[in-house]
């Protein structure tokens, strides 16, 4: 039976994907070649056209089914994508199917056939660039899926690599589970879920990844991803390619755990899968086979070996019929399926399930905003501490640069030449020390990936993520400002006074926070590491060169460079704050030297005339920098919210009781902020 199931699946691929030409055609009076007839006979099939079943289809309700489970049906489901040229492309064409509690439905087919699109459509994850039609019912009702009602495990395992398996699941439990559960109860739920997925031996092993040391295996990572999403005990589980990149043993282990979960808890499971082994194939209850967005089989996997795909049909006409393309073959397969007894049974079951009108699938409560803020901040700080590339590598480079600055400008003195030296040294601090923030972009991008995965499943809102990211980075940036600042400030011999030193560090701190905000915005728009680093370097380079040092403000071309770039560049306010803090209150000899009639230059004159800076208070510059910190973080929040409108997000529990919605499942309300 294992062999037959595998042959059935592979033969489906053969007919769907093969390119027909003059050497391989099917005519009315010509049968398939001997090799294919042999294969067809081995499968118990008859070569030729037609989609028939030799026995009726029976649907068995599993022991794990429960009254409060989710019965999901879809009828005439179509998805069309539009592009920039005002043309459209049909991704899914009139699909009909169902899945019940305690069952696992396998969605199979070649790459690009619409497996992931079908999952996204049923889960309400389609973007705004596609049009969806048809009926999707949850327990016979049109209702939206809220947090806790369903879970979606993506194809890619997006996990925080510096955490252990236990920590990753613990933090997720504290984020998702409500405040009505104590911390010990949440941890007990997490431990139980870890054991259920067979990860007990790896609980204290770090997950590991590309930028960290080797950790757990690929199959274990996949099970961690599943652990995180089933903590709330959802009744509907979507899995996108759960065995992708895994060997046959790991694939079987993962899917066996999923099947046990479905049977034991009555979970309704839908999984897209590409090429399962015969052992994995036999775990599934039902099979939905797609090709080019069309259904060519839907029914129990146990009956797949009884289906004949290419059966020779008698034609009244003596003219020959030839298949000239694979798309024509797919059309015939789809049409044959729609005329089969199997399809009629599916339609009957869909109508029967849809008429049940079971219980409304209600959303579940989450942790409070404050709890989520504290947990996310703590988790982020742990990640920053363990990820050397986040801040510690930068810290080492800053120490090296501060020593370099201190030795090059050592005891710069108070000569006329020291005016230029002080200005250059302060500009380097404002420009190039903050420029090093681009080195942390890969870590920023990884944070954004994790946020998107958790946000799409409704774990928390955008606001709490932005605040937690700000709070968690603040102590590390303070350390990066203070320690290198002490070395550079006192080795160079800048103006004495603790108040001047603290202001110097405050300017550096605000500048670093500003750059972090800019880089987070870039990470939200450009997830690619290389493009993100290049974009960040380009933006900061433009700000540095127009910041008022390399070209004095009065000499900058007014269109574009002075207005608005110079006014918007944070380097303008950082340089002004540094220069006012350093020069005001000091006097320097004039350019002519120290003769009998020598004159001096005051710090006010240097700031106003030499550097051509505005003479308002230095505290205004510091306030503007901190205002920029807020503005960039708010802009980051707005950008994320806008991008959310392009792809639906599972929202958290509403304040009032959930009502049955009249709109289709794909219509979503505004997600939580």
N, C-alpha and C positions, 0 to 999 in steps of 0.2 A: 504493500500500500504506500509506503514511503516513496518508493520509486515511481509509482503511478502518479502520485500528487506532483512530484517534481517534474515528470514528463508533461503532465497537463499544463503546468505553468509555463514551461519552456516552449511547448508547442504553441501556446497562445501568443507568446512573443514572436515565434517564427512567422506566424501568419500575419501578424499586425505590422511587423517591422520590415519584412522582406521586400525588396524592390523587384517588381515584376518586369520582365522584358520578353523579347520574342523567344528566348530560349526556355523561359519558364512561364507557361501560360496554361490556362484551363479552358478547353473548348468542350462543346457539347458531347462530342464523340471521343474525347481523349481523357483518360483517367490520369491521375498523378503518377509520377514515376515509381518504380518498384521500391525504391528506398523509402519514400514517404508512405506508400501503402503498408509497408512492413511496420513502420513506426505507428501508423494509425491503428493497425490491427493489434499491436501490442498494448495500445491504450484502450482497446475495446471499442474503437470508433470505426465509422464507415467513412471512407474518403469522399469528399465532395462538398456541396453547399448545404446549408441548413443548420439551424441551431435547435436541437431537440433533446429531450431527456427521455431516457428509457424507463424511468420510474418517477412517480410523483414526488414532490418536495415536501418534506415534513419539517416543521419547526419545533424544536424542543426547548421548552422553558427550563432554565437551569435551576438547581436548588438554591443558588445564591440570589435569585431574583427576589426583590422585595417590593412591597406596595408603595413605599416612599421613594423608590428608585426613579430613574429618568428613562422614559420611553421617547426616543428621538426619531422623528420621521421627516423625510423631505420628498417633495413631489414636484416634478417638472422644474427642477432647479437648473438655472442657466446663469452663467457669468460671462460678461463681455467686457473686454478691456479696450480702452480708447487710447490713441497715441496723439502726438503733437500735430500730425498731418490730417486730423479729423477722420481718420479711418478707424475701424474697429476690428477686433479679433475675438472670435468666440473661443473661450477657454473651456467652459463646461456647457454641454448641450442637453437639456432636458433630462437630468438625472433623477431617479427615484429610488428610494431605499429606506432602510430602517435599522435600528439597533436597540436592543432591550437590556434591562438590568441583568447583570451577571454574564453578559455576553461580550466577546471580543470580536469586532469587525475588522478584517484586514482589507485595506484599500491598496490594491496592487496595480501595476502597469509600468510601462517603460518610462524613462525620464521625459519630462515635459508633457505627460498625458493629463495632468490636472489633479494629481493626488493631493499635493499641499494646498492647492486652491480650494478643493472640496473641503478639506479640514478647516481652512480659514473661513470659508463661507458658513459652515455649520457652527463654528465658534464665534462668528461675528467679528472677524479680524480683517476683513477685506478693506482695502484702502479706498480713497475717494476717486481714484482713477478707473474704477471698474463699476459696471452696472450689474445688479443682481435681480433676478426675477424667480418666481416660484413660491412654494410654500414650505416653510420650516416650522415644525410644531414640536413643542416640548410638553410631553404628557397631554397631547391633543390640544394644546393652547398655543397661541402666539404670544410669547413672553420673552423678555430680554434676559440674558444670562448675567447674573450679578456675582460679586465676589463670594467665593465659597461654594457656589453652585456647580462650577466647573473648573477644570485646570487644564493647562496647555503646556506640554513639554516640547520645546523646540528641538530642531535637528542638531543644533550646535550646543554643546555643553558650556554654558557661560557661567562660570563659577569664580568666586574669589579664591585665587590659587594659594594665597598665603595662609588660609584657614585650614584647620583640620576638618575632617568629616563631621565630627561631633559639633565643633564650633559653627560650621556652616548651617547645620540643621537647627541648632539651638537658637542662633540669631534669627533665623527665618521663623521659627516657632514664636519667638517673642514679638516679632513684627506682625504676624498674621493672626495669632490666636487672641481672643478678647481678654480684656482686663478682668473679666469675671473668673478667669482661671488664674490660679496662683502661679508663681514662678516655678515651683516644684512640679505642679501639674503640667505646665508647658514642657518642662524638661522630660517628664515621664512620657508625654506624648511623642516627643522627639526621639527618645531612646527606643520606644516601641516601634516607631516607624523605621528607624535604622535597622533594627533587628529583623523586621518584616522583609526588608529589601536585601537581607543577607550581607550587611556591612559591619557586623559586630566586630570582626577582626581588624577592620581598617578605621575604627572610630577615632583613634588618636593619631592617624597619619595625615600629614598635610596633603591637600588636593594636588598641588603642584601644577606647573604649566610652563609655557615657553620662556618666561622671564624669571622663573624660580627653579628650585631644584626638583628633580624627578619625584613624583608623588604616586598617587594611586593609578590603577590601570584605566583604560578607556571604558571598559564595561562598568567598573566601579563608579567612574564619573557620571555615566549615564544613570546609574541607580541613585546617585546623590541628587541629580537633577529631578528625578521622579520623587524622591523623598521630600524634597522641598515643596513640591506642588501638591502632594497628597496629605500634608499635615492637617489641613482643614477638613479632611475626609469628604472630598467632593464626590458627588454621585455621577458626574460626567467627566471623563478623562480623554483628552486628545493627545495623541503621540505622533509627532512628525518624524518619520524615519528613526525609530528607537534603536534599530540595530545597525545604523550606518557607521561604517568604519570599524565594526567589531568582527572578530572571527566567529565561526559557527558555534563554538562552545560558549563564548561570552554572550552571543545573541540569544541562544537558548536559555541561558541563565536569566537574562534580563526579562525576556518574554514570559518565561515560566513564572517569575515573580508577579508580573502583571496579571497573568491569567488567574493565579491564586488570589490576588487582590480582588479581581472581578467576581470570582466564585464566592469568596468568603464574605465580602462586604456588599455584594450586589451592585458593584460599580459598572456603569455603562462605558465601555472602552472602544474608541475608534483609533486605529493605528495605520498610518501610511507606511508601506514597506516595499522595498525594491525587489530584492532577490533573496527570499528566505530559504533556508535549508528545509529539507523534508521534515525534519524534527520540529522546527519552528512552525512550518505550515500546518502541521496537524494540531497545533495548540489553538488555532483560531476556530471560532464557531461558524462565522459567515465570511464570505469572500465577495468583495466588490472589485471587479476587474475593469479597468478603464483603458482606453486608447484614444488619443486625440480628443479628449474631453467627452467621450461617449462610453456608455456602459455596454460591455460585450458579455458580461456575466455578473449576476448577483444571486447568491444563494449559499446554502451550507457548503462548507469545504468538503464534507463527507460525500457530497453528491457530485463533486466536480469531475470525478473520473467517469461518470455516467453520461457526460455531455459530449455530443458529437458536433464538431465545428464545420467541417467541410464535407458535406454529404452531396453526392451526385443526385441532382434533381432531374426528373424527367421533364423535358420541354416539348411542348406541342410543335413548336417551330423547329425546323431542321437547320436554321442558321446557327452559327457558332457564336458563343459569348466569351469574350476575352477580358481579363482583368489587365488594365493598362497602367495602374498605379496602386501604391499601397493605400492611398486615401480611399480609393474605390473599394478595396478589400475591407477597410474599416467600416465603410458605409453598409456594405452587405452584411458584415458581422453584426453591426448594431441593429439593422433592420431584422435580421434573423432572430436576434435575441428578443426584440419587442414582440415578435409573433410567436414566441415559444411559450410553453406551459410554465416554465420557470418565471418568466416575466409576469404572467397573469397571477401567479401565486404571490409574487412580491407586491403587486398592486392590491391584491386582496388583503394581505397582511398590513400594508400601509393604511388602507381604509379602516380596517378593524382596529388598529392601534390608535389611529387619529380620532376615532369616535369614542374612545374611552373617557377622555377629559379627566385625567387624574389630577393629583394635587399640584398646586402652584409651587414651582421651585423657588423657594425664598432665599434671599441673600443672608449671609451670616455676618455677625459683628466682628470687628477687628480690634486690635489694640488702639488705644487713644492716641491722639496727635502727639501729646507729650511723651508717651511711652515710645512711640515710633521714633521720635526725634532723639531721645536718649540712646535707644538701641542702635540706630543708624550711626550716630556720632561715635559711639563706643566701637562699633564694628569697623568704621572707617579709620579711626585712630589706630586700632590694632593692625589693620592692613598697611597703613602708612609706616608704622613702626617696623614691620617685617619686610616690606618691599624696599630693598636698598635703592632702587632706582627712583623712588618717589621723592624722598628728601635727603636721605643720608649721603648719597653720592654727590648731590648738590652741596651739601654741607661741607664735605671734604674739599670740593673744588673751591668753594667760597673761602675756606681757610687758606688754601694755597694762594688764591688771588689776593686776599687781604694781606698776607705776608709779602707778596710781590709788590703790592701798592705801597705798603709800609716801608719797604727797603728802598724802592725807587725814589719815593718822595720823603725819605727819612729826614725829620726835623727841617721842614721846608723853609722855616725862618720867616722874616717880615721884610724882605727886600722887595724892590719893585718887581723883580722877576717872579717872586713868589705869588703875585696876583694871578698870573697865567697858570702857574703850577697848581695852585689851590683849585682854580676853576677847572682845569683838566682832570685833576684827581676826583673832584666831586661829580663831574659829568660822567666819568667812568663808573663810579659807584651807582649813579642814577640810571645809567644806560645799560652797561654790560653785566652788572650783577643781577639786575632784574631780567635781562635777556636770557639768562641761563634757565629760566622757567620752562623754556621750550623742551629742555631735557626730560621733564616729567610728563611730556605729552602722551607717550604710550600708556602710562598709568592712568592719566585722565581718560583716555579713550576706553580703557578696560572698565573703568568705573561707569562710563556712559553705557557700555554694553550691558553690564549687570543691571543698571537702572532700567534700561529699556525692557529687559526680560521680566524684571520684577514688576515694573509699572504696567506692562501689558496684561499681567495676571492680577492686577489690582492690589498688590501687596501694600502700597502706600502712595501718597500723592506727590506731586511735583514740588510743592512748597517745602514739605518736610525734607525732601532730598537736598534742595538748594541750601536750606539752613544747616542741615547736618554736615554737608560738605564744607561750608564756611567755618562752622565751629570746630570741626575736626582738624582743619588745616591751620587754624589760627595759632595754636601753640608752637607748631613746627616752624612756621614762618617767623614767629617772634624769636625763636632760637637762632634761625638763620640771619636775622637782623642784628641781634645783640652780640653774639660771640665774634663774628667777623668784623662787626662794627667797632667793637672795643679795640681789636688789633690794629685796624686801619686808622682809626681816629687818633689814637695816642702815639703810634709810631710816626705818623706824619707830623704830629704836633699842631693839630687844629686848635681853634680858640678854646681856652680853658673855661671850665665851669660845667658842673653836672647838668645844669639846665640845657646848655648848648649840646651836650652829648646826647641827652635823652631826646631832644628834638631831632637831632641827626638820625638816631635810630628809628624814631617815629616816622620820619619821611621815608626811610628805606622800607619799613614795615608796610606802610600804606601803599607804596609803589609795588611791592611784591604781591600784596592782596589784589591790587588792580590788575597786574599781569596774570595772576591766577584766574581772575574772572574772564579776561580776554581769551585765555587758553581753553577754559571750559566752554565758552561760546563756540570756539573753533571745533572743539571735540564733539559738540552737539550737531554741528553741520558737516564736518569732514571726519568721518570715523577712521579713515585710512591713516596709518601712522606717518608715512613719508609725506603725504600731501598736507597733513596737519602741521608737521614740523616746518615744512616749507612756507605754509601760509602764515604761521605764527612768526617766523623769522622775517618774512616780508612786511608784515604789519608793524612789528617792533622796529625794524630797520628804518621804515618810513618815519616813524615817530621820533627816533633818535636823531636822524639827520635834519629834521625840521624842528627840533626841540629848543633851538636858540643858542647853541654852542658853536657848531661847525659853521653856521651862517647866522650872524646876529639878527635879532628880530626885525630891526629897522631895515635890513638889507634883503629880507625874504620877499620874493615876488608876492604881491598882495592877492592876486587871483589864485585860488586853490591852496598855495603853500602857507601863506599867513592866515588867510581866511578861507576855509575853516581849519585846515590840518594843524597848524601851529596852536590854535586855540583849543583844539580837541585833544592834542597829544598830552598824555600825563607827564611827559618829560619836561614840558614847560613849567609846570607847577612844582615838580620835584627839584629842578634846577634852581628855580626862584627861591624855594624854601631853603635849599642848601646854601645858596649864596648870601641870602639875607641873614641866615643864622651864623654864617662864618665871617662875613665882612663887616656887618654893622657893629659899631663899637670899636673897630680897629682903625689904625692909621698906618699908612705906608709912605715911604719916601717917593718923591716924584721921579719921573724918568731921568732927570738930569743928574741924579745922585745926591750925595750928602755934602755939598759945599757950604760956605758961610751963609749964602743967601738961599739955601735949599728950601724948598717948600714940601709940604706933605699932602697926601691925598686921603681923604676920609673914606670910611667904608660906604657911607651913603652915596658919595660921588662915584665910587667904583660900581656899585649896583646900578645906579641910574645912568651913568654916562659910559662906563667901560663895557658893562654887559647889557646895557640898554633894556633893563628890566623895569617892570612896574613897581612902584614903591609902597604899595599897600602892605599891611602887616603880614609877617611870615605865617601867622596862624591861619590867615585866610587861605594861603596855599595848602596848608595841611588839611584844612576843612574841605577844600575842593577835592583833594586826593581821596579822602574818605568818602566824599559824596560820589566820586567815580566808582569806588568799590561797591557802593550800594547800587548805583545805576547799572553797572555791568552785571551784577548778580540778578537784578530785576529783569534786565534784557535777556539774560540766560533763561530765566524762568518763562518769559513770554515766548521765546523761540521754541522751547520745549513744548509749551502749551499749543502753539500753532502747529507744530509737526504732529502733535497728537490728533489734531482734527483730520489729518490725512490718513490716519489708521486708528480704528476704534480701540478703546481701552476698557477692560472690565472695571466698572466702577464699584466703589465700596458700598456698604449698606446704606440705604436711604434713611432719612430721619423718621419717615412715616412707614407704615406697613406697605409692603410691596403689593401693587395692584396688577391684575392681568392686563396686558397691553393689547391694543387692537392692531398696532403696527407689526410688520414682520420682525423676525428675530434680529435681522441685520440693522434695524434702526436703533440707535443708541442715544441716550441723553448725555448731557455734559458729564465727563468724569470728574471725580473729586479733585480739588486743587491740591 
